[in-house]
Each structure stands twice: as C-alpha cells, then as structure tokens.
Amino acid sequence: MSEDENDRPRKSWLVPVPDQSERQRGGPGSIVDRQSADHRALDELMRAYDDEPDPDARGRIVAELGERALRHAFAEEVVLFPAYRKHFPDAGDELTAHIEGDHQQVNDLLHALQRADPRAPGYDAQVREAFAVIRHDAHDEEDDLLPRLQQVADDAELQAIGAAWEAARTASPTRPHPKVSRRPPWNALAALGLAASDRVKDAVDAVAPVGTGRRTVVVGLLAGALGAAAMTATEKAEQAVTGRTGSFMPAHTLQALLGRDVHDSTPVVWVMHYGQGAAVGVLRAVMAQRGLRGAAAWPVFTGVRLAVDQTLENGTGVGAPPWTWSRPDLVVDVVHKAVYALVTGLVADRSLPRR
C-alpha cells in the first residue's frame, strides 16, 4: 500500500480532527482544515489572555477573540450546519441545535463583556465562562460533527464547503447580536445590515479605543448631538401645538461670544444649538464613566444643561434671568432640556463602561 493511500481519510470510524493530517482533513482550504486552523487561533488568543497581566491588554485580547469567535460561528450557521443537516436529515438537527445553543450563550456573554471594564471584579469570571463554552463548542465540532461530515462528503465537497464558509466568515457581522436568529435565511438576511453597521463601529473603536479619554470625548460629542436632535424634534412638535415661534437666542449668544453684531440667523442657530449640545454631552459621558448614570443622573444633567445655557446667555447680555420669564416659557424650556438630558444620557450610558 502506498503512503498516499495509507494517508486517506478512514471512513470506518470517527477520527478526531486534531489526530488527522492535513491530507486526511481534505487538504488546504477544506472546511475541516479551515475550522481546525480557526480553532487553534482562538485557543492561542485564550492562552494569550492567561499570560497577560495588564487589564487593558486583556480587554483588547477579548475583543479580538470575540470578533473571531462570532465570525467563526456565523459562518458555521450559514454554511456548515446546513450542509451537515443535508447529509443527516434525520439526526443532524440534534447536534447542530446543541452547538447553536453554545453560540447563543457565547453571544450573550460577549455582549455583556463588550460594555464591561476589564478592571471590574467580575470581568475575569465572565471571560473564563465564555472561554469554556468556546472550547466545548470546538470539541463538539472536531470530535463529532466534522468527522461525521467526512464520512459522507468527499474532498471536493469539503473544499467547496470550506470556500463558502470562508466567504461567509469574511462578510459576517463582527459584534455580538444575541437576538438574531441562528438559522438561515434569517441570520443571513440580518447580516446584510449588521455587518455594515458593525464595521462603522469598528472604525470608531479604532479611532477612539474603549477605555481611553478619546473614547469618552467622542461618545460624549455623539451623545450630545443626538440629544440636541431629540430636543429639536420635541421643540418642533411643541411649536406646532402652541404656535410659539422659534428662538434666535442661540445665534445671538454665539455672535456675542465671537464679538460680532447680533442679528437673527438660522444657520448660526443650528451651529450653536448642535455645537453646544455636543460639547455639554462630553460632561454627561464623564458622569457615565464615573458612575452617575440612569435615572439618578437625569435631573442632575438637566440642571447642568440649564445652567450652561443661562451662564452663556446672561454672561453675554443677550438673555434675561429665568425668574423674569413667564411660567409657561419656563416650563417649556425645562421640558426641552430634560428631553435633551434623557437622550444624551441613554446614549452615553449604553456606550461607556462604568469606572
């Protein structure tokens, strides 16, 4: 018997993937070889986490591992598991459903870790729970699912499944989405939008990494701008009901700050309105990181926004003190600032870990 014949996959019993040669796995690019290589990469990241003492570096390792694990799982659910169920229509669903349950658990854990501080007391325990599920998942695939698939699929089919798996992995979402279906076609359809949005978030993370001061500023600016947009929407709705006209006070304040003649200007109103909203949003982001969040932070931040407005308007001499206003005008202003504070706070709290 030739060496090549002796190295062919053995069809009479299941040979765990780690015990197979590259040839037995179907050659480079087969689904078995690709899965095995990705499992090794995940294991190396988990070992790197164990060897790394720095919390921030550990957080980066978990982020990298999470992205790789999620893309790996997505490609399995879109390509590998349907191929397996096609060959095993009677019993194939039991094994793939079990592994999909592991994927759901990993999604839930990684979703929680995404917003967690690597220095938090429970962080390491959550990470190790995710590691345990990922390792269990790899064993189920390498000891059972993939060897069974090798029993019924020839090398050409294993190569074709591997190529489709790699294409799905490349185009997959990069972040956990626990509520997305684990089965085609719904997971593939959801991935169209999620993959694009995830890559936008990845770009933001690259510019302003989680845990840095730059991240706090970027999140605060974005949260404040969204809060200003929500406040604008409520103002327009209120004006449609009450007939109150829009105010040029933001334009007057900015012009006075710049030492220019004060006059009505809608473009300047928008610049001041959104610029001030974004800038004050940074304060709310700092509050979120320091632990002042949610319902407790809402009235405090509403007061901050009101105080900033009145300081600028009265300091430049273009506004009047609140106690000189009519009661309806005072109530309307407080309500609009409360809407701004609520939306800004929601975005900041969801985007930043508690320190």
N, C-alpha and C positions, 0 to 999 in steps of 0.2 A: 504493500500500500504506500502511495506517495505521501510526502509531507503535506502537500496541499489537500489531499483527500482526508488525511488524518485531522486537519485543522478545520474542516467544515462543521457547521452547527450540528449538534447532536439532537435529533428530533424525538428520541425515545424518552427523554426525561428533561425536567427543567434544570437548566444550568444558570445560577445567579449571574447577573451581568458582570459584577466585579471579577468573577472567575473566568470570564471569556477573553479571548484575544480579540484584537481589532477585526480580524477576518471573521471570526465567529459572530461578531456583532453586526456583520453585514457590510463592513468596510467603512472608510471615512465618509461622513455625510449621512449615514443611515440614521433612522430615528433612535435606534439603540445607542449608537456611538454618540450622537448629539446629546441625548438625555444623560448619558453617563458623564460626559465632559461637563455639562452644566451642574450636575450633582456634585462633582468634585470641586468646581468653582465655588459653589455655595458652602461646602464644607470648609474650604480654605478661608472664606470670609468669617465663618463662625469661629475657627481657630484663631484668626487674627484678632477677633473681638476678645477672646480669652486672654491673649497675650498683651493686650493694650491696656495700660493703666489710666490713661488720660480720658476723662469723661467726654470731652468734646470730640476727640478722635473716635471714641467708641460710638458716639452718635452718628458720625459720618459713615462708619462701617455698617451700622444697622441700616442707614438709609440706602447704601449701595446694595446690601444684601436684600433688603425689602424690594427694591426695584427689580433685581434679577429674579427673585423668587416669584414675584407677581407675574412677570412676563413669561416665565417658565410655565407657571400654572395656566395662564390664559391660553398659551399655545397648545397645551395638553387638552384643555376643554374644547377648543375649537377644532383641533386636527386629530390628536392621538386617540382620545377616548371614543369619538365617533367611529374611527377606523377599527378600534378594538371591538366595539359593540356590533359592528357589521359582521365581523368574523364569529362573534359569540352572541348571537341574538337571544339565546335562552338564559345564559348565566352572566353575560358581560356587564349587565347593568348593576349587578350587586357590587362588584369590585370598584367600578368607576364611581358609583354613587358614594361608596365609602371614602374614596380619595377626594372626591368633590367636597365632602364634609370636612376633611382636613384643610382643603383650600379655603373654605369659608371661615374656619377657625383662624387660619393664618391671616386672612384679610381683616378680620375683626381685631386681632392683636396688633397688626401693623398699623391699622387705622388709629388705634389708641396711642401707639408709640410715635406716630407722626407728629403729634402735638405735645409729646412728653419731654420733660427736661432730663437729659442724661444724668444729671446730678441728683434727681429725685430719688427718695428711698426705695420706691417700688419699681424703679425702671429696670434694674438688672433682672429681677424676678420675671417681669413681663417678657424681656428679651429671651430669657432661657426657656420660657414656656413656648415661645414661637420657634426657637431652635429645635426643641423636642418634637414638635409637630412636623417641621420640615424634614427632620431626619427620619421620622416614622413614615412619612409620605414617600421619601426616596427609597426606603427599604421595600415598601409595598410594590413600587414600580419595578425595582431592579430584581427582586426575588420572585415576583409573581406575574405582574401584568406584562412586562416586556418579554420575559422568557416564553410566556404563553403565546404572545403575538408571533414570536419567532417560530413557533410550532406550525403556524398556518400561513405565514407570509414569506415569500422568497426575498432574496436580496434586492431585486429590482423594486418590489413594493416597499420594502423598508427604506430604500433610498428616496422613493417618491414621497413617502410619509415624512421623512426627515426634511426634505426640501420645503414641503408645505408647512411643517412645524416651524422651521426657521423663519419663513416669511411671516407667519402669524406672530411669532415672538418679536420680530423687528417692528411690526406695526401695532403692537399691543399697547394698552394703557400702561403707564409707569407707576401709578399710585393705587392704593387700596380703594376698592369700591364695594363694600360689603353687601349692598342691596342689589347689585346687578346679578342677573340670572347666571347660573353656572352652565347652562345648556344652550347649544345652537337652536335657532338662529338668533335668539335674543341677545346673547352675550356678544356675538359678532356685530350686530346692529348697534348696540350701545357703545361698542368700542370705537365706532366712527367718530363720534363727538368727544368721547372721553380721552382718546389718545391725543387729540389736538389740544384739548384744554390742559391735560397733564403736562404736555411739553411746554406750554406757556408758563405753567407754574414752575417747571424745572428750570426754565430760563431765569425766572425771578429768584429762585433759590441760588442759582449760580452767581447772580449779581449781588444778592443780599442773603448770605447763608443764614440758616436758622441759628439763633443764639447770639448773633452779633448785633452791635449797636446799629449797624447799617440796616439790618432787617427791621429793627424797631422803627426806624425813621421811615422806611419805605412802606411798611404796613400802616403806620400812623397817617402818612400822607394819603394813601389809598382809602383808608377807612374814613378819614375826614372828608375827602372828596365825595365819597358815596353818601355820607351823612348830609353833606350840603345839597346833593342831588335830591335826596328824600325830602329835605326841608323845602326845597324849591317846589316839589310836586305838591306838598301839603299847602304851601302858600297859594299856589295857583288854584287849587280846589277851594280853599277858603275864600279867595277873592271872587271866584265865580259865584259863590253863595252870598257873600256880604256886599259885593260891589266895591270893596276897598281897592284903591289903585296901588300899583307897585311903588316901592320906595326907592329913591335915589341916594339914600343915606350912605350905602357902601361906597358909591362913586365919590361922593363929597368927602368922605373920610380919607380915601386913598389919595385924592387930589390934594387935600390939606397936608397929609403926611409927606407928599412929594414937593410941597411948596408951590403948587400950581393953582391957577384960578379955579374956583369951584363952580361947576356947572353940571347940568343933568347929562348923563351919558350912559346909555345901556351897556355898551361894551365894557366900560370901566366898572359898572356894577357887577358884571359877571366875573371879571378878573378879581375884584376884591372879595366877592362872595365865595367863590371857589378857592381862591388863594388863602383866605383867612380860615375857611373851613378845613382845608387840608393841613395848614400849619398847626391849628389847635388840635387836630387829630393826633399829632405826634404826642401831645400830652396824655391823651387817652391811651395810646399804645404803651407809654411808660407806666401808667396806672395799672394796665392789664398785667404787665410783667412783674410789677411789684405786689400783685395780689389783690388790688382793689378792682373788682370785676362785677359783672352782672347787675342785679337789682340794687346792690349797695352802692355801686359806682354811678348809677344813672342820675340820681338827683345831684350828686356832687359835681359830676361833669356838666350837667345842665347849668349849674351855678357858675362853673368856670367859664363856659361859653358866654353866658350873660355878662359876666364881669369883664371879659376881654372886650366884648362889643362896647360896653359902656365906658371903659377906660379909653379906648381909641376915639370913640365919638365925642365924649366930653373933653378929653385931653386936647383934641384938635379944635374944639369950639364949634363943631358943626352939629352937635346933638344937644338935647336937653336931658337933665336928670330924670330917671324913671318916675320919681314921685310927682313930677309935673304932668305926667301923661294921664289920659283918661283911663278908667278901669278897663274898658273893652280893649283898648290898644295894648295895655299891659298884659292882659290875659292872652291875647293873640300872640304876642311876642314870646312869652314864656312857653306856650304850647309848641310853637315852631322850633324853638331852641331845644325843647325836650325831645322832639322827633329827631332832630339832628344828633343829639346826645345818645339816643337809643340806638339808631342805626350805626353810628360810628363805633359805639361800644360793642355791638354784636359782632361786627367785622373784626375789630381788634381782639376781642376775647377768643374768637374762633381761630385766629391766625397766629397767635403768640402763646407760647407755653408760660405757665405761671412760674415765677422765680421766687 
